[in-house]
Amino acid sequence: MKITRHKRMKTYMKFYRNHFQFKLPYQVLIDGTFCHEALQCKLNIKEQVPHYLEDENVRLFTTACVIKEIEMLGLKVYGAMHILKQFHVRKCGHEKDSLSASDCITSMVADGNPHHLIIATTDPDLSAKCRLISGVPLLYVKYNAVILEKPSGMNKEVANKKMKASTELSEFEKKRLEMTKKKATSEPEDAPKKKKKKGPKQPNPLSCLKKKKKPVVATPVEKEGVKKKRKRVRNKNKSLLKNPGE
């Protein structure tokens, strides 16, 4: 299997997983034309399809309408009919009044392919119908290999719409946003400020500091035995009495 073909398949299936909720194991619905082409190219469908899709547990189906149509074609498609009858028959709801293979498969994927089926066909008319339905991957046989078709324009349009819808606000969210805006604009600008409740005042941190003790200055102590001399005060009156003529 070529690397480019393998990379493309992974890219395409990632697209269907992200936007159309495809999950493992994949479900592949096969018609008679796919079996006929695989037989011409000597491809084993039970081996090649799981290997190509990287899913060992892939489920391969057909319908009673598809089997009935290929039986009506006779011996010229006996080999394709033998291969087709190896797959599990999925209920299509047309057991009483059978439809053509193309109409039967189209009805199975109508309304956005709710069962997440991969359609394996080489019928150009059926492929054209499936391209107009969102979320329908197409498998076909070409160059002796199984190939997954690139997602159609319809699929890309639906995927883009889903992405936009996921980012947009819902009606409820829009109304809620408008209400919050109205409330914000209706509030007065000079609204009175709420007064803070007065609680117990905390003590001044400076008053909690311990007071520093003043250093004690030592006074000089007089030595014992040394008496301080008294200062003699001279009386001026006595001196005048002794010397009156002066």
Contacts in CASP RR format, 6 or more apart in sequence:
PFRMAT RR
TARGET T0000
AUTHOR 0000-0000-0000
METHOD contacts of the structure
MODEL  1
MKITRHKRMKTYMKFYRNHFQFKLPYQVLIDGTFCHEALQCKLNIKEQVP
HYLEDENVRLFTTACVIKEIEMLGLKVYGAMHILKQFHVRKCGHEKDSLS
ASDCITSMVADGNPHHLIIATTDPDLSAKCRLISGVPLLYVKYNAVILEK
PSGMNKEVANKKMKASTELSEFEKKRLEMTKKKATSEPEDAPKKKKKKGP
KQPNPLSCLKKKKKPVVATPVEKEGVKKKRKRVRNKNKSLLKNPGE
1 51 0 8 1.000
1 52 0 8 1.000
1 145 0 8 1.000
5 145 0 8 1.000
5 147 0 8 1.000
6 52 0 8 1.000
8 148 0 8 1.000
8 150 0 8 1.000
9 52 0 8 1.000
9 53 0 8 1.000
9 54 0 8 1.000
9 147 0 8 1.000
9 148 0 8 1.000
10 54 0 8 1.000
12 137 0 8 1.000
12 148 0 8 1.000
12 149 0 8 1.000
12 150 0 8 1.000
12 151 0 8 1.000
13 22 0 8 1.000
13 53 0 8 1.000
13 137 0 8 1.000
13 148 0 8 1.000
15 151 0 8 1.000
15 155 0 8 1.000
15 159 0 8 1.000
16 22 0 8 1.000
16 135 0 8 1.000
16 137 0 8 1.000
16 151 0 8 1.000
17 23 0 8 1.000
18 159 0 8 1.000
19 135 0 8 1.000
19 155 0 8 1.000
19 158 0 8 1.000
19 159 0 8 1.000
19 162 0 8 1.000
19 163 0 8 1.000
20 113 0 8 1.000
20 116 0 8 1.000
20 134 0 8 1.000
20 135 0 8 1.000
20 155 0 8 1.000
20 159 0 8 1.000
21 116 0 8 1.000
22 116 0 8 1.000
22 137 0 8 1.000
23 116 0 8 1.000
24 55 0 8 1.000
24 57 0 8 1.000
25 55 0 8 1.000
25 57 0 8 1.000
25 58 0 8 1.000
25 59 0 8 1.000
26 53 0 8 1.000
26 55 0 8 1.000
26 58 0 8 1.000
26 59 0 8 1.000
26 118 0 8 1.000
27 58 0 8 1.000
27 59 0 8 1.000
27 61 0 8 1.000
27 115 0 8 1.000
27 116 0 8 1.000
27 117 0 8 1.000
27 118 0 8 1.000
28 49 0 8 1.000
28 53 0 8 1.000
28 58 0 8 1.000
28 59 0 8 1.000
28 60 0 8 1.000
28 61 0 8 1.000
28 117 0 8 1.000
28 118 0 8 1.000
28 119 0 8 1.000
28 120 0 8 1.000
28 139 0 8 1.000
29 61 0 8 1.000
29 62 0 8 1.000
29 63 0 8 1.000
29 90 0 8 1.000
29 105 0 8 1.000
29 108 0 8 1.000
29 117 0 8 1.000
29 118 0 8 1.000
29 119 0 8 1.000
29 120 0 8 1.000
30 45 0 8 1.000
30 60 0 8 1.000
30 61 0 8 1.000
30 62 0 8 1.000
30 66 0 8 1.000
30 84 0 8 1.000
30 87 0 8 1.000
30 120 0 8 1.000
30 121 0 8 1.000
31 62 0 8 1.000
31 66 0 8 1.000
31 101 0 8 1.000
31 102 0 8 1.000
31 105 0 8 1.000
31 119 0 8 1.000
31 120 0 8 1.000
31 121 0 8 1.000
31 123 0 8 1.000
31 126 0 8 1.000
32 62 0 8 1.000
32 66 0 8 1.000
32 69 0 8 1.000
32 70 0 8 1.000
32 77 0 8 1.000
32 80 0 8 1.000
32 81 0 8 1.000
32 84 0 8 1.000
32 101 0 8 1.000
32 121 0 8 1.000
33 121 0 8 1.000
33 122 0 8 1.000
33 123 0 8 1.000
33 126 0 8 1.000
34 45 0 8 1.000
34 120 0 8 1.000
34 121 0 8 1.000
34 122 0 8 1.000
34 139 0 8 1.000
34 140 0 8 1.000
34 141 0 8 1.000
35 45 0 8 1.000
35 70 0 8 1.000
35 79 0 8 1.000
35 80 0 8 1.000
35 81 0 8 1.000
35 83 0 8 1.000
35 84 0 8 1.000
36 77 0 8 1.000
36 79 0 8 1.000
36 80 0 8 1.000
36 122 0 8 1.000
37 122 0 8 1.000
37 140 0 8 1.000
37 141 0 8 1.000
38 44 0 8 1.000
38 45 0 8 1.000
38 48 0 8 1.000
38 83 0 8 1.000
38 141 0 8 1.000
39 79 0 8 1.000
39 80 0 8 1.000
39 83 0 8 1.000
41 141 0 8 1.000
41 144 0 8 1.000
41 145 0 8 1.000
42 144 0 8 1.000
43 141 0 8 1.000
43 144 0 8 1.000
43 145 0 8 1.000
43 146 0 8 1.000
45 60 0 8 1.000
45 83 0 8 1.000
45 120 0 8 1.000
46 60 0 8 1.000
46 86 0 8 1.000
48 145 0 8 1.000
48 146 0 8 1.000
49 58 0 8 1.000
49 60 0 8 1.000
49 120 0 8 1.000
49 139 0 8 1.000
49 146 0 8 1.000
50 56 0 8 1.000
50 57 0 8 1.000
50 58 0 8 1.000
52 145 0 8 1.000
52 146 0 8 1.000
52 148 0 8 1.000
53 118 0 8 1.000
53 148 0 8 1.000
59 88 0 8 1.000
60 87 0 8 1.000
60 88 0 8 1.000
61 87 0 8 1.000
61 88 0 8 1.000
61 89 0 8 1.000
61 90 0 8 1.000
61 117 0 8 1.000
62 84 0 8 1.000
62 87 0 8 1.000
62 88 0 8 1.000
62 89 0 8 1.000
62 90 0 8 1.000
63 89 0 8 1.000
63 90 0 8 1.000
63 91 0 8 1.000
63 92 0 8 1.000
63 94 0 8 1.000
63 101 0 8 1.000
63 104 0 8 1.000
63 105 0 8 1.000
63 108 0 8 1.000
64 89 0 8 1.000
64 92 0 8 1.000
64 94 0 8 1.000
64 95 0 8 1.000
64 98 0 8 1.000
65 92 0 8 1.000
65 94 0 8 1.000
65 98 0 8 1.000
65 99 0 8 1.000
65 100 0 8 1.000
65 101 0 8 1.000
65 103 0 8 1.000
65 104 0 8 1.000
66 84 0 8 1.000
66 101 0 8 1.000
66 104 0 8 1.000
66 105 0 8 1.000
67 81 0 8 1.000
67 84 0 8 1.000
67 85 0 8 1.000
67 89 0 8 1.000
68 98 0 8 1.000
69 100 0 8 1.000
69 101 0 8 1.000
70 77 0 8 1.000
70 80 0 8 1.000
70 81 0 8 1.000
70 84 0 8 1.000
70 101 0 8 1.000
71 81 0 8 1.000
73 81 0 8 1.000
74 81 0 8 1.000
90 108 0 8 1.000
92 104 0 8 1.000
92 107 0 8 1.000
92 108 0 8 1.000
94 104 0 8 1.000
94 107 0 8 1.000
98 104 0 8 1.000
99 107 0 8 1.000
101 123 0 8 1.000
101 126 0 8 1.000
102 123 0 8 1.000
102 125 0 8 1.000
102 126 0 8 1.000
102 129 0 8 1.000
105 119 0 8 1.000
105 121 0 8 1.000
105 126 0 8 1.000
105 130 0 8 1.000
106 126 0 8 1.000
106 129 0 8 1.000
106 130 0 8 1.000
106 133 0 8 1.000
108 115 0 8 1.000
108 117 0 8 1.000
109 115 0 8 1.000
109 117 0 8 1.000
109 119 0 8 1.000
109 130 0 8 1.000
109 133 0 8 1.000
109 135 0 8 1.000
109 136 0 8 1.000
110 133 0 8 1.000
112 133 0 8 1.000
112 134 0 8 1.000
112 135 0 8 1.000
112 136 0 8 1.000
113 133 0 8 1.000
113 134 0 8 1.000
113 135 0 8 1.000
113 136 0 8 1.000
117 136 0 8 1.000
118 137 0 8 1.000
118 138 0 8 1.000
118 139 0 8 1.000
119 126 0 8 1.000
119 127 0 8 1.000
119 130 0 8 1.000
119 136 0 8 1.000
119 137 0 8 1.000
119 138 0 8 1.000
119 139 0 8 1.000
120 138 0 8 1.000
120 139 0 8 1.000
120 140 0 8 1.000
121 127 0 8 1.000
121 130 0 8 1.000
121 138 0 8 1.000
121 139 0 8 1.000
121 140 0 8 1.000
122 140 0 8 1.000
122 141 0 8 1.000
127 138 0 8 1.000
127 140 0 8 1.000
127 149 0 8 1.000
130 136 0 8 1.000
130 138 0 8 1.000
131 138 0 8 1.000
131 152 0 8 1.000
131 153 0 8 1.000
131 154 0 8 1.000
132 152 0 8 1.000
132 154 0 8 1.000
133 154 0 8 1.000
134 154 0 8 1.000
134 155 0 8 1.000
134 158 0 8 1.000
135 151 0 8 1.000
135 155 0 8 1.000
135 158 0 8 1.000
136 155 0 8 1.000
137 148 0 8 1.000
137 149 0 8 1.000
137 151 0 8 1.000
138 148 0 8 1.000
138 149 0 8 1.000
139 146 0 8 1.000
139 147 0 8 1.000
139 148 0 8 1.000
139 149 0 8 1.000
140 146 0 8 1.000
140 147 0 8 1.000
140 149 0 8 1.000
141 147 0 8 1.000
151 159 0 8 1.000
169 177 0 8 1.000
222 228 0 8 1.000
END
